[in-house]
Amino acid sequence: MTAVSPAPLETLVDVEDGLTPEPESLFVKNTGTKLESIVIDDETMPKRKMTIEDGLRPLLTSMKLIGLYVSRPSEGGENVVTKSRKWTANMIYGAAVMMLLWINAIRSMSVFTREDKFGFLLLNKLIGVTWMTQCTISQTAFFAASFSGRLAVVFRQNVDDSCARNSRKFSTFLAVVAWSFVLISMACFIYLLFLTDFPADSMIAPFQNHIIISNTLIPQIIVQLISFYLLSVFIFSQAMTFVLAMIFSHEFKKVNNELGRCLDNQERRVSDVGIETFRQKHQEISMTVSYLDDSLMFSNASAFCCQLGCLIILLYILVFYYSLMTDPVAITSHVFWMLEMFFGLTITAAGGIIVHHYVSTKYINIIILTTTTTTTTTRSSAIAGRPCDAKACQG
């Protein structure tokens, strides 16, 4: 996700015992001016009560089960949070999963041997190593962002009730789809590993290609366990990023609708106070997106680059090495993975494009409105032969 941040945003992360004041909001505070000239219907902007976390609870629960998201315990008042050195079971579990994936990423480098030649087997090895690296980076980025409290700050932001309800429905649907993908992929892995002649040396490396053992059952079981976490991280990290992009796009769209409503109610004129209000609302959401992007930029970058590379290699395999895949399940697995890489690449790119579109479009509209209002007010004051006073500047 990409956004234009008008000012740097800093968050203090303290691991020492004691109470540390936490920013009330990532958003820019209003100047304190009463917005009497803006009329906003309750249906257009309902009273905010729910948070982003309430809308994403199904996905967050699934992410906690696989160690992708951890939450630090907090105490104190609404604006005070406890940051201690104590580790909860969920934090230890998330750190253990992260270390397991890093060890597996290093292990995956041992799949290459001197006898490797360009062909079907080497290309499959490249796909496996690239994919494992992507999942490991995503796991690390999400764990670091949640452990530091940066994700929790974003998730505590308020949204209107309709947005939270729609987010919960959409996140529930994505959670069901994600778990279905994990189960289907695990079934394919088990079938290829135990019930076909698929070369398993690359999956249990360094065993059998560098270290010869008589029984490979235990390494195969361990590989299946690691594959479960890799698949879960792969799908849930992208699903969470996409849902967050949709939430922020909804917030940008709501600001645009409010601006259009004010123009309709006030004869195509908005006061300077109203323009400043819309500018601040836009700035609030933009800074939140930028804050979140700073936390998850490595995950988003690795998802885009690695999936693009894997998609190209899979397409090459299906075109030029189709004759080497005699088992129907092997062919189906390659097609399924190509479609999955394409789908993941699509939602990763779509999330960033949608948010960037709303950031740039709404910001340009507000700038044009500001320029037009200022020019009109100045001309009216010049015709009247008097300076632009406060009432005139307010339309």
MARKELO-229252 format. One record per residue: x negated, y, z negated of N, C-alpha, C in turn; residue in one letter. Coordinates in steps of 0.05 Angstrom, whole numbers, plus 32768, in hexadecimal, padded with zeros to 4 digits. Example, Ala and Ser with C-alpha at 12.3 -4.5 7.8 and 13.67 -1.06 7.14 Angstrom:
REM MARKELO-229252
7EF87F8E7F647F0A7FA67F647EF87FBE7F64A7EFF7FD37F727EEF7FEB7F717EFE80017F63S
This chain:
REM MARKELO-229252
7FEF7FE880008000800080007FEF80198000M7FF7802C800F7FE7804480127FF9805C800CT7FED806F7FFD7FFC80877FF67FE9809E7FF4A7FF380B67FF77FE380CE7FF47FE680D87FD8V7FD180D87FC97FD280E07FAD7FC880FD7FABS7FD981107FA27FD1812C7FA17FBE81327F8AP7FBB81217F777FAA81267F617FA1810C7F55A7F89810A7F4A7F7F80F17F3F7F8F80EA7F26P7F9380D07F227FA280C77F0B7F9180B57EFAL7F8F80BB7EE17F7D80AC7ED07F8D809F7EBAE7F8580877EB37F9280787E9E7F7C806D7E8CT7F8080717E727F6C80687E5F7F72804B7E58L7F5E803B7E5A7F60801F7E527F4C801A7E3CV7F5780167E247F4780137E0C7F4A7FF77E01D7F347FEA7DFC7F367FCF7DF17F2F7FCF7DD3V7F2C7FE67DC77F267FE77DAB7F407FE67D9BE7F3E7FDE7D827F557FDD7D717F5F7FF97D6BD7F797FFA7D687F8580147D627F99801C7D76G7FA580347D727FB9803E7D837FAE80527D96L7FB580507DAF7FAC80627DC37FC4806D7DD2T7FC680887DD47FDD80937DE37FDD808B7E00P7FF480837E097FF7807B7E25800780907E33E800080957E4C800F80A97E5B802C80A17E5CP803E80B57E58805A80AF7E58806380A67E73E805780B07E88805E80A97EA3804780AE7EB5S8046809F7ECB803280A57EDF803A80BD7EEFL805380C67EEC805E80DB7EFC805580F67EF3F8057810A7F04805081257EFE806781317EEEV8061813F7ED98076814B7EC9808281637ED7K809B81687ED280A881807EDD809D81997ECFN80A081B07EDC809681C97ED180A781D47EBBT80BD81C77EB580CE81D07EA080E481E37EA9G80E581EA7EC380FA81FB7ECD811481EC7ED0T812981F87EC8814381EB7ECB814C81EC7EE8K815681D57EF1815D81D37F0D817C81D67F0FL818581EF7F0B81A181F47F0B81AC81F67F28E819B81FB7F3B81A482007F5681A781E67F66S81A081CF7F5A81A181B67F6881B881A67F5DI81CA819D7F6E81E1818D7F6681DC81717F70V81DA815E7F5E81D581427F6681EB81317F5BI81F881227F6C820E81117F64820480F97F55D821580F07F42820C80D97F31820A80C07F42D821980BE7F57821780A67F6881FD80A67F77E81F380BE7F7F81DA80BF7F8E81C280B97F7CT81C380C47F6481AD80C07F5281B880B77F37M81BD809D7F3381C780947F1981B380977F03P81BD80967EEB81AC80987ED4819980817ED2K817F80877ECE816B80727ECD816A80657EB2R816B804B7EB2816A803C7E99815780247E9BK815680177EB281477FFF7EB5812B80067EC0M81197FF37EBC80FD7FF67EC580F77FE47EDCT80E07FE97EE980D77FD87EFF80D37FBB7EF5I80CA7FB87EDC80C67F9D7ED180E07F8E7ECFE80F67F9B7EC881107F8E7EC781187F837EE2D81127F927EF7811A7F897F1281087F737F1DG80EF7F717F1380DC7F5D7F1D80D87F457F0AL80EA7F427EF780E67F2E7EE280E47F117EEER80F47F097F0280F07EEE7F0D80D47EE97F18P80C97EFD7F2780AE7EFA7F3280997EFB7F1CL809D7F0D7F0980897F0F7EF380887EF67EE2L809F7EEA7EDE809F7ED17ECE80907EBB7EDDT80947EB97EF780867EA57F0780687EAB7F07S80607EC57F0980447ECC7F0980377EC67EEFM80457EC87ED9803A7EC17EBF80357EA37EBDK80467E937EC980437E767EC8802A7E6D7ED6L80217E7C7EEA80087E747EF97FF07E857EF1I7FF37E967EDC7FDD7EA67ED37FD67EBE7EE4G7FE87EC57EF67FE37EDC7F087FE97EF67EFBL7FFA7EF67EE780017F0F7ED880007F0A7EBBY7FF27F1B7EAC7FF17F197E8F7FFA7F337E83V80057F327E6B800E7F4A7E5E80017F4C7E42S7FF67F637E3D7FE97F677E237FFE7F707E0ER7FFC7F667DF6800F7F6E7DE1800C7F8C7DDAP80227F997DD580227FB67DCF80347FBA7DB7S802C7FCE7DA7803B7FD67D8F803D7FF47D8FE804C7FFE7D7C804E801B7D79806780267D86G806780417D89807E804E7D94807F804D7DB2G8091805D7DBD8095805D7DDA807D80667DEAE806E807A7DDE805880867DEC803D807D7DE1N803D80697DD08024805F7DC4802280417DC9V800B80387DD08007801B7DD67FEF80127DC7V7FF17FF97DBD7FDA7FED7DAF7FC97FDE7DC3T7FB07FE37DC37F9D7FD57DD57F877FC97DC3K7F897FAF7DBF7F777FA17DAD7F667F8D7DBCS7F537F827DAD7F417F6D7DB87F4E7F527DB8R7F657F4E7DAC7F717F347DAA7F7B7F2A7DC4K7F767F117DC97F7F7F047DE27F967EF17DDCW7FAB7EF47DEB7FC27EE27DE87FBE7EC97DF8T7FCF7EB67DF47FCD7E9D7E047FD17EA27E21A7FE37EB47E287FE77EBB7E447FCE7EC87E51N7FC07ED87E427FA87EE57E4C7F927ED07E50M7F8F7EBE7E3D7F7A7EA97E3F7F817E977E57I7F9A7E917E5A7FA27E807E717F9C7E8D7E8CY7FA27EA77E8E7F9D7EB67EA67F7F7EB77EACG7F6E7EBC7E977F527EBD7E9B7F477EA17EA3A7F527E8C7E987F497E717E9F7F4F7E6B7EBCA7F677E737EC57F6E7E6E7EE17F5C7E7E7EF4V7F557E977EEC7F447EA77EFD7F287E9A7EFEM7F1D7E917EE87F037E847EE87F047E6A7EF9M7F1A7E5B7EF77F1C7E427F067F1C7E487F24L7F2A7E5D7F2D7F2A7E647F497F0F7E6E7F53L7F017E7C7F427EE67E867F4A7ED37E6E7F4DW7ED47E5B7F3A7EC37E437F3C7ECA7E347F55I7EE47E327F5B7EEC7E247F747EE37E337F8DN7EE37E4E7F8C7EDA7E5D7FA47EBC7E587FA9A7EAD7E577F937E907E517F967E8D7E347FA0I7E9D7E227F957E9B7E067F9E7EA27E037FBBR7EB57E137FC57EBD7E107FE17EA77E167FF4S7E937E257FEC7E7C7E2B7FFE7E6C7E128004M7E6F7DFD7FF47E5F7DE57FF87E6B7DD3800ES7E817DDB801B7E8D7DCB80307E7B7DCA8049V7E6A7DDE804C7E5A7DDF80647E417DCE8061F7E3B7DC080767E237DAE80777E127DB48090T7DFB7DA880917DEA7DAC80A87DF57DA080C2R7E067D8C80BE7E117D7E80D57E297D8C80E2E7E317DA280D67E497DB080E07E447DBB80FCD7E577DB7810E7E567DC381287E717DD1812DK7E707DE4813F7E887DF381467E9D7DE08151F7EB47DDF81437EC97DCE814C7EE07DCE8138G7EF17DBA813A7F097DB8812A7F037DB7810CF7EF07DA781047EEA7DA480E77EDE7DBE80DBL7ECC7DCA80EA7EBF7DE380DF7ED37DF980DDL7EE57DFC80F17EF97E1180F07F0C7E0D80D8L7F147DF480D27F247DEF80BB7F167DF680A1N7EFC7DF180A07EEC7DF880897EEC7E178085K7EE97E25809B7EE97E4280997F047E4D808FL7F1A7E4180987F347E49808E7F377E448070I7F2E7E2C80677F307E26804B7F207E388039G7F077E3E80417EF67E5080317F027E6C8031V7F0B7E7680487F167E9180497F2F7E938038T7F407E80803A7F597E80802B7F547E7F800DW7F427E6E80047F3C7E6C7FE87F307E867FDDM7F207E937FED7F147EAD7FE57F297EC27FE2T7F3C7EC27FF57F527ED67FF37F627ED27FD9Q7F697EB97FD47F797EB37FBC7F6A7EBB7FA2C7F517EB67FA27F407EBC7F8A7F3F7EDA7F86T7F3B7EE97F9B7F3A7F067F987F557F117F8FI7F6B7F077F997F867F107F917F8B7F0A7F74S7F837EF17F6B7F867EEA7F4F7F767EFD7F3DQ7F5E7F037F457F4D7F157F357F587F317F33T7F617F3B7F4A7F6C7F567F4B7F857F597F39A7F977F467F3B7FB07F477F2B7FAA7F437F0DF7F977F317F077F917F2C7EEB7F837F457EDFF7F717F517EEE7F647F697EE47F777F807EE0A7F897F847EF47F9D7F9A7EF27FB07F967EDBA7FB97F7D7ED67FCC7F787EC17FBE7F787EA6S7FA57F6D7EA47F967F6D7E8B7F8F7F897E81F7F897F9B7E947F827FB67E8D7F9B7FC67E85S7FB27FBC7E8C7FCB7FCB7E867FD57FDD7E9CG7FC77FDE7EB37FCE7FEF7EC87FE97FE67ED5R7FED7FCC7ED880067FC37EE3801D7FC77ED0L80177FC47EB6802D7FC87EA280367FE57EA3A80247FF87EA7802C80147EA8803F80197EC0V8039800C7ED6804A800F7EEE806580027EE9V80647FEA7EDE807D7FDB7EDA808F7FE87EC5F80857FF97EB4809680077EA180A3801F7EACR809E80277EC580AB803E7ED180C980387ED5Q80D9804C7ED080F680497ED280FF804B7EEFN8113803C7EF68121803D7F0F813F803D7F0AV814F80457F1E816B80467F19817680297F19D818E80267F0E819A800C7F0A819D7FFC7F25D81A6800A7F3A81AA7FFC7F5381907FF17F5ES817A80017F5C81607FF87F6681577FE07F56C815A7FE17F3B81527FCA7F2B81617FB17F31A817C7FB47F35818C7F9C7F3C81847F907F57R81817FA27F6A81797F987F85815D7F8B7F84N814B7F977F7481307F8C7F7181317F707F64S81437F6D7F5181457F537F43814F7F3E7F57R81637F457F67816E7F317F7A81587F2A7F8FK814B7F3E7F9981367F397FAD811F7F297FA1F81167F307F8981007F227F7D81087F057F76S81217F017F6E812A7EE57F6981297ED57F83T81327EE17F9981317ED37FB381147ECD7FBBF81027EE07FB780E67EDB7FBE80DA7EC67FACL80E17EC67F9280D77EB17F8080DF7E957F89A80F87E927F9181027E787F9B80F37E707FB4V80EF7E837FC780E17E7D7FE080C47E767FDAV80B87E857FC7809B7E807FC180977E647FB4A80A87E5D7FA280A67E427F9680AB7E2C7FAAW80BD7E317FBC80C37E1D7FD280AA7E1A7FE3S809D7E307FEA80857E2F7FFA806F7E1F7FEBF806C7E247FD180577E177FC2805C7DF87FC1V80757DF07FBD807B7DD47FBB80787DC67FD6L80807DD37FEC807D7DC7800780607DC5800EI80507DD9800880347DD8800E80257DC37FFDS802D7DC07FE480207DAB7FD480277D907FDEM803F7D8C7FE880477D727FF380367D6C800CA80327D81801D80217D7D803580047D76802DC7FF97D8480197FDE7D7F80107FDC7D628006F7FEE7D597FF67FED7D3E7FEB7FEF7D298001I80017D2E801480037D1C802B7FEA7D1A803BY7FDE7D3180427FC67D3180527FAF7D248043L7FAD7D2880297F967D1F801A7F987D018014L7FB07CF7800E7FB27CDB80057FBE7CC88019F7FCD7CD2802D7FDC7CC0803E7FD47CC2805CL7FC07CD280627FB77CD4807E7F997CD08080T7F8E7CD080987F717CCE809C7F647CE9809ED7F717CFE80937F667D1980947F4B7D198084F7F367D24808F7F1C7D2380817F1D7D348067P7F1B7D2680507F1E7D3280367F037D3D802BA7EED7D3880397ED37D41802E7ED27D5F802AD7EDF7D6D803D7EDE7D8B803B7EEF7D958024S7F027D85801B7F147D8E80057F097D897FEAM7EF97D747FE77EEE7D6D7FCD7ED07D727FCBI7EC67D837FDE7EA97D8A7FDD7EA27D967FC2A7E897D917FB97E727D857FC77E717D677FC7P7E867D5A7FBC7E867D3C7FBD7E8A7D327FD9F7E7C7D1C7FDE7E7D7D0D7FF77E6E7D1A800FQ7E697D34800D7E587D4080227E3C7D488017N7E3A7D4D7FFD7E207D527FF17E1B7D3E7FDAH7E307D367FCB7E2E7D237FB57E417D0C7FBBI7E367CF57FBE7E467CDD7FC57E507CD07FACI7E6A7CCB7FAA7E767CBC7F947E877CA67F9FI7E8B7C927F8E7E9A7C7A7F977EB87C7E7F96S7EC27C8D7F827EDF7C927F7F7EE47CB07F80N7EF57CB87F927EFB7CD57F967F167CDC7F8BT7F237CCB7F7B7F3E7CD17F727F3E7CE97F5FL7F2C7CEA7F4C7F2C7D007F387F267D1B7F46I7F127D1D7F587F0E7D377F667F277D3F7F77P7F347D2B7F827F4C7D327F927F637D3C7F81Q7F667D317F697F7B7D3B7F577F747D587F4EI7F5B7D5D7F487F527D787F407F577D8B7F56I7F517D837F6F7F557D957F867F737D9B7F89V7F847D887F847FA17D8D7F867FAA7DA17F71Q7F9F7D9F7F597FA67DB27F447F9D7DCF7F4CL7F857DD17F567F7B7DEB7F5F7F8B7DF67F76I7F947DE47F887FA47DEC7F9F7FBF7DF87F96S7FCA7DED7F807FE37DF87F757FDF7E157F6DF7FCA7E1C7F5F7FC57E387F577FBF7E497F6FY7FB07E3F7F827FA97E4E7F9A7FC37E567FAAL7FD47E427FAE7FED7E477FBC7FFF7E5B7FAEL80007E587F9380117E6A7F8380077E867F84S7FED7E8A7F817FE17EA57F827FE57EB07F9EV7FE17EA07FB37FE37EA97FCE7FFF7EB57FD4F80147EA87FCC802F7EB17FD3803A7EC57FBFI80357EC27FA580417ED47F9280347EF07F92F801A7EF17F97800D7F0B7F9880187F1C7FAES801D7F107FC680277F1F7FDC80457F267FD8Q80547F137FCC80707F197FC780737F317FB3A80627F327F9F80647F487F8C805C7F627F99M80477F627FA9803F7F7B7FB780557F857FC9T80627F737FD780787F7B7FEA80907F867FDBF80987F7A7FC580AE7F847FB680A97F9F7FABV80907FA47FA080897FBE7F96808A7FD37FADL80817FCB7FC580827FDD7FDC809F7FE57FE2A80B17FD27FE180CD7FD77FE680DA7FE97FD1M80D27FE67FB880DC7FF77FA280D380147FA7I80BA80187FAC80B080337FB080BC803F7FCAF80C0802F7FDE80CE80397FF680EA80437FF0S80F880347FDF8113803C7FD6811280567FC8H80FE805A7FB780FC80737FA880F6808B7FBBE80E580867FCF80E0809B7FE380F980A27FF2F8108808D7FFA81208091800A813580A07FF9K8136809B7FE0814980A97FCE814380C77FCDK812980CD7FCB812280EA7FCB812B80F77FE5V812880E97FFB813080F58015814E80F98016N815D80E5800B817A80E8800B818380FF7FF9N817681037FE2817C81197FD1817781347FDFE816181357FEE815A814D7FFC816F81538011L8178813F8020818D8143803481A7814B8027G81AD8140801081C68147800281C681647FF9R81AF816D7FEF81AD81897FE781AF819C7FFEC81A48195801581A781A5802D81C381A78036L81D28191803481EE8192803C81FF81A28029D81F981A1800F820981AF7FFB820381CD7FF9N81EB81D5800381E281F0800081DD81FE801BQ81ED81F7802F81EC8204804981D082058054E81C381ED805481A981EA8060819381FA8053R81988202803A81848212802B817F82058010R816682048008815F81FA7FEE814D820E7FE0V815182127FC7814182267FB88124821D7FB4S8113822F7FAD80F782287FA880F582147F91D810682187F7D810682057F66810E81E97F70V812281E87F81812A81CE7F8C811481C17F9CG810781D07FAD80F181C67FBD80DB81BB7FABI80D481CA7F9680BF81C17F8480C781A77F76E80E181A47F7080EB818B7F6480E781747F76T80EF81777F8F80EB81617FA280CD815B7FA7F80BD81707FA780A0816B7FAB8095815B7F94R809E81627F7C809481547F64809D81377F64Q80B681327F6C80C081177F6D80B081067F81K80AB81127F98809A81057FAC807E80FF7FA1H807481137F93805981107F88805880FB7F73Q806D80F87F63806E80E47F4E806C80C87F5AE807C80C27F6E807C80A87F7A806280A37F89I805780B77F96803E80B47FA5802780AD7F92S802780BA7F7B801180B57F68801480997F5CM802D80907F58803180757F4E802780607F62T802E80647F7C802480527F91800680527F92V7FFA806A7F917FDD806C7F927FD0805F7F7AS7FDC80627F637FD280557F4A7FD380377F4DY7FE9802C7F587FEB800F7F5B7FD980057F71L7FD580157F867FC4800D7F9C7FA7800B7F93D7F9F801E7F817F84801C7F767F7F80037F66D7F947FF87F5A7F927FE07F4A7F917FC67F5BS7FA07FC77F717FA37FAE7F817F987FB17F9EL7F877FC57FA27F7D7FC97FBD7F6B7FB17FC7M7F5C7FA57FB57F4C7F8E7FBD7F5E7F767FC5F7F737F727FB67F867F5D7FBD7F937F617FD8S7F9C7F7A7FDD7FA97F807FF67F957F7E800EN7F7D7F88800A7F697F87801F7F617F6A8026A7F5D7F5A80117F567F3E80177F6D7F2F8024S7F867F35801B7F9D7F2780277F9F7F2E8045A7F9A7F47804C7F9D7F4E80697F867F428079F7F6D7F4680707F567F3E80807F547F1F8082C7F577F11806B7F547EF4806B7F6B7EE7807BC7F837EF080787F997EE480867F977EE980A4Q7F8E7F0080AC7F8A7F0680C87F757EF380D4L7F5F7EEF80C67F4A7EDC80CF7F547EC080D1G7F637EB780BC7F6D7E9B80BC7F827E9780D2C7F927EAC80D77FA77EAA80EC7F997EA68108L7F847EB5810D7F767EB281267F6A7E978129I7F5D7E8D81147F517E7281157F667E5C8119I7F7C7E5E810B7F917E4A810D7F9D7E4A8129L7FA17E6181357FAB7E6381507F977E568164L7F7E7E5B815F7F697E4F81707F697E30816EY7F6C7E2681557F6D7E0981527F857DFD8160I7F9C7E09815D7FB47DFE81697FB37DFF8188L7FA47E1181937FA37E1481B07F8E7E0081BCV7F777DFE81AF7F607DF081BB7F5B7DD481AEF7F667DCF81977F607DB681897F7A7DA78183Y7F8E7DAC81927FA87D9F818E7FA57D808191Y7F957D7781A47F937D5B81AA7F857D4B8193S7F777D5881827F697D4B816C7F7B7D458154L7F937D5281547FA67D4E813E7FBB7D3A8146M7FB57D20813F7FC77D0B81477FDE7D078134T7FDB7D0F811B7FF17D0B810780057D22810AD801F7D1C810B80337D32810D80327D4480F5P802D7D3A80DE802C7D4B80C680157D5E80C7V7FFE7D5580D27FE77D6780D47FEE7D7E80E7A7FFB7D7880FD80037D8D811080177DA08103I802A7D9580F5803E7DA580E780317DB780D2T801E7DAC80C480107DBB80AF80017DD380BBS7FF47DCF80D17FE57DE680DE7FF97DFB80E8H800F7DF280F480237E0680FD802F7E1480E5V80357E0580D080417E1280B8802E7E2680ACF80147E2080AB80017E33809F7FFD7E4B80B1W7FFF7E4780CC7FFC7E5E80DD80147E7180DAM802C7E6680D780447E7680D280427E8480B7L80387E7680A480367E82808980227E988089E800B7E9580967FF87EAA809880037EC380A6M80137EBD80BB801F7ED380CA80347EE180B9F80437ED280A980577EDE8098804A7EEF8082F80357EE3807580267EF2806080197F0B806BG800E7F09808380017F21808F80167F368096L802E7F2D809E80437F4080A5804D7F4F808CT80537F418076805D7F4F805F80487F618052I802E7F58805480197F69804980177F838059T80177F81807380157F998084802F7FA98082A80467F9C8081805F7FAA808180627FBB8067A805A7FB08050805B7FBF8038804C7FD98039G80337FD7804380247FF08045802F80038059G80387FF980708043800B8085805C8019807CI806E800A806E8087801680658082802C8051I80718027803D806B803B8029805E80538035V804A804E8046803C80658053804F80758064H8062806880718076807780818086808A8070H8090807F805980A180908048809080A6803AY807780A08033806680B48027806280CC803BV805A80C58053805480DA8066806C80E98070S808280DA8076809A80E7808180A780FA806DT80AB80F1805480B88102804180A781198039K808C81158038807B812B8031807C81418047Y807C81388061807D814B80778098815B8076I80AE814D807080C8815A806F80C8816F8059N80BD8169804280BC817D802C80AB81958034I809481908041808281A68049809181B8805DI809F81AB807180AD81BB808580C381CC8078I80D181BF806580E681CD805780DB81E48047L80C481E0803A80B881F5802A80B0820D803CT80A382068053809B821B806680B2822B8071T80C8821C807880DF8229808480ED823B8070T80F08232805780FD8242804380ED825B803CT80D28258803A80C1826F803480C28284804AT80C2827A806380C3828D807A80DD829B807BT80F3828D8077810D82998078811082AE8062T810782A8804A810982BA803480F982D38039T80E182D0804480CF82E7804980DB82F9805ET80E782ED807380F382FE8088810B830D807ER811B8300806D8133830D8062812A83258051S811583218041810C833780308101834E8040S80F38347805780E8835D806780FE836D8075A8113835F807E8129836E808B813783808077I813A8377805F81478387804A8135839D8040A811B839D8047810983B1803E810283B08021G81028398801680FC83947FF980EB837B7FF6R80DC837A7FE080CC83627FDB80DD834A7FD5P80D083337FD780DE83197FD280DF83147FB5C80F7831A7FA980F983167F8C810082F97F86D810482F47F6C810982D87F63812382CD7F6EA813982DE7F6E815282D47F78815182CE7F96K814382E07FA5814182DC7FC1813182C37FC8A811C82BD7FB9810C82A67FBE811B828C7FB8C8130828E7FA8814082777FA1815782727FB4Q815782827FCB816C827D7FDF8185828D7FD9G
